[in-house]
């Protein structure tokens, strides 16, 4: 059976059969493929593809997401490389394409897009009719609808909690509203206090010391911010994920010492970054865990 699937570069890819030699350059994609029952097709993965641990242990690693060994990928003779616009570099993906390797590029910025992406992969691998796959998608869309309904209820009864979620400590960086993490926070009953804050160029402009220049196509979704900005935005909850930066107790102490409602409420908490940022099958259960985290009463 021939299937056609459009990736997030708006390129239509045709599959006349399920791929049998796949290199995954995205940790969340690797997990999703295993959850779809397609893990046996993976012949290469990144150093950061760590789940499922028993499944990836015997799969050769080909480097990081930002610095994969392109020659090693080509040597594996994949019939498909699964990549992400944000996780992987354009130059590496172009080298693979020039070598005749078929590359599928994803870029979900919303949780709903990440759930829909499960279905897109199921179509590529010809498993849409599998009972386990149907159940995975059913549970994903149920979690999504349930969270959306709860958000509507929360708006009627006091509004969402104000959340600050940094992604790096030195320099201090956070997320704009046009990101998967920000959407996960919103879906879970929070509001990203930096949703409107774009990255400014050059760095001095981002830190408020210089007038910004034109971004010229640069990614503006991950601003560098100051402690003063955090204080001014008065978050009621500070979420410290363990990836991409592994926030520590020492980092948490910095925010607990700030004059912000989150510190007063005892609401500076560590959390699993995968629940916040991994799209695909991880979100099926991750949505509920993030919702529970945002609904906890402060200590």
N, C-alpha and C positions, 0 to 999 in steps of 0.2 A: 504494500500500500504506500502510495506517495503522499507525503504531507508537506505543507509549506508553512513556515513559521517566520514571523517578522521579529527581528531583534530590536534592541533599543537604540540602534543606529539607523533604524528604519530600513534595514536591508532584509529582503526576503530570501530565506534559505530553504532549499528543497531537500527533503530526506526521502530517499527511496527505500530505506530500511533503517532500523535502529542502529545508531553508532555503536561500534564494538571496541574501538580503541580511543579512549577519551583522556585528555589531559585537562584537569581542572585547576585553574589559576585563582580560585576564590574559595576560601574555607567554607562559607555558608552553602555554596553550590555543591561542594563535595558531600557535605552532610545531607543535603536534599536528595542527591542522586542515590545515596544509600537508603534513605527513607522511602524512595520510590522503588526500591528493589533493583536498582541499576548499578550498584557499586562495583559489580564484577567487570563492568566495561572500563573502569578507570585504570589507566596504565601509568599515569603520572600525576603528581599533585605537588603543591607548594609545601615549604617547611612549616607553614602555619595551618595547614589542613590537618587538624588534630582530632577531629571527630567524624565518625565514631572511632574511638581509639583502636579497637580490635580490627576494624575494617581497613584503616589506613596504614597499619603497622607494616604491611608487606608491600605497599605501593611505593615505588621509587620517588624520592623528592627531587625536584628540579630547581631549587632555589626559592627565593622569597617572592612575594606578590609584586614587589617593585623591581626586583632584579633577578628574574628567572633566567636560567641558562638556556637561551633560545636554541642553541645547537643541540643540546640534550633533548629538548622537546621535539625538534625535527627528527632526531635519530629514533625516537619512539614510534615514528610513523603513525601519528594519530589521524583518525578520520574526523575528529572534532576537537577543538580547543574551546573550553568555556571560560570566558573572561568577563571582567567588569570594567566599565569606563573609568570608574574612580579608583578601584583597587590596583589596576594594572596600567602600565605606561603605554602611551600611544605608539612610541617608537618600537617597542617590543612586539606589539600586535601587528604593526605594519610589516615588520621583518617576517613574522610567521605567515602573513597573508602573501607576501612576495615569494615565499618559498612554496606556495601552493597549498598551505594548510588552511582548512576551513575553520573560521573563528566565529563563534556566536558571542555577542557582547550584550550584557545586561546592565541595567542602571535604574533599579527601582528607587524612587524617592519617597514613596508612600507605602505604608504597611499593606494596603489593599493591592498595590501593584506587586508586592512581594508574594502575596498569597496567589495572585493570578499567575505569577511566574512559575509556581509549582505545576500548574496546568499546562503551561507552555512547554516545560521540560518533559512532562508526561507525554505530550503529543510527539515531541521529537523522538522519544524512546519507545513510542508505540505501546504505552502501558495505560492509556486512558481508561480502558475497560477493566483493569484489574480491581478487584474488590478493595484491596488495601489502599490503593491509590485514591479510589473514590471516597473512602472513609477519611483519608488524610485531608482531602480537599473539603469534604463536608465539615470536618471539625475546624478547619481553618476559617471557612466563611462563617460558621456559627460563632466562633470566638470574635470575629470581626463585627458581626451584627450585634452581638451582645455588648461589646465595648462601645459601639456607636450609640446604642440605646441608653447605656449608663451615662454617657457624656451628655446626652440631651437632658436626662433627669438631673444631672449635676448642675447644669446651667440654670435650672429652675430653682435650685436649692442652695444658693450661695456661690456658685461659680467654681471654676477649676483652681487648683493649688498652683502657686507660682514656683516654677522649678528652674534651678540653675544646674546645668550639666556640663562641666568642663570636659575636654577630651585630651588636654595636655597641661602639664603643670609649669614647666620652665622651658619656653614661655607659656604663660597662661592663655589657653585657647578654648573656644567654645563653638557652638553650632548655631547657624542661621535657621530660620524657619523652613527653608527649602531643602531639608535633609530628612533621611529616613528616621534618624534618632528623634528629631523634633516632632515628627508625625507620630512616632510611637508614644512619646510623652503626651501629646494632645489626645490621642486615642485612649490613653489610660487615665484621663481625667486631670491632666496638668496643662500648664501653659508655659512654654519656653520663654523666660524673661528676656532672652536675647534674640528672639525670633526675627526682629526687625534690624538687627545689627549685622551689616555686611563687612567683609574684610576690605580694608582700604590699603591703597598702595601709594608710596612705599611704606615700610614698617613704621617710620616716624609718624606718618599720617594715621596709621592704625592705632597708634598709642596717643593720638590727639596732639602731637607736637608740630604738625605740618599740615598744610592744605593738601587734600588727596589729589592724585593724578588720575587720569582715566584708567580703568581696569584693563582695557584692551583685551577682552576675552578671558582674562584670568579668573580662576575660581574665587568667588567672593563669599562662599558659604561657611568659611571657618575663620572667624576673626580672632586676632590677638587682642586681648582686653587687659584692663588694669584692675587692681583691687578696688580702686575708687568707683569704677563702673559697676562692679559686683555689688558694692554697698548701696549705690544709688538705685539699683534695680530691685533691691529688697526681696530676694527670694525667700519663700517660706520653707523650701526644701532644697537641699544640695545633694545631688546624686553623683557619686564618685565611682565610675565604672572601672573594671580591672583591665580593660583594653579600649582603645589602642595604647593608652598609657596606664601602667599598673599603679594606680593611686595607693598611697600608703597611709598609715595612721598619722605619720608626721604631716602629710598633706592635709588630712582631715583636720588636724589641729589648727592649721592656718585659717581655715574657714570657720571653725568653731570659735576662733578669737575675734572674728569680725563682728561689728555691730549690725547684724542682719537678723531678720525674724527666724531664719532657719537655725541659727546658733541659739537663740533664746528658746526655741521650741525643742531643742535637742534633736533636730532633724537634718543632720549632716550624716549621710549613710553611704556605705559601700554597696555596690551592686554588681551583678554579672553583666559585663558589657555585651556579651553575645545576645542576651535578651533584648537589649536596646538597639543593636545595630545589625544583627544577622537576619537578612531577609530569607524567605523561603520556608522550609519546614520548621526551622527553629522558632519562627513566630507563632506557629500553631499553638504551642504551649507558652511561649514567651509573652504573648499578649496578656494572658491571665496573671503571670507572675509580676509583670510591671504594674498592672492594675492593682494588685494586692499590695505592692510596695507603696504606691501613691496613696492608698486608702488607709495605711497604718496610722495609728495615733502616735504623735511624738512622745518620746520618753520624758 
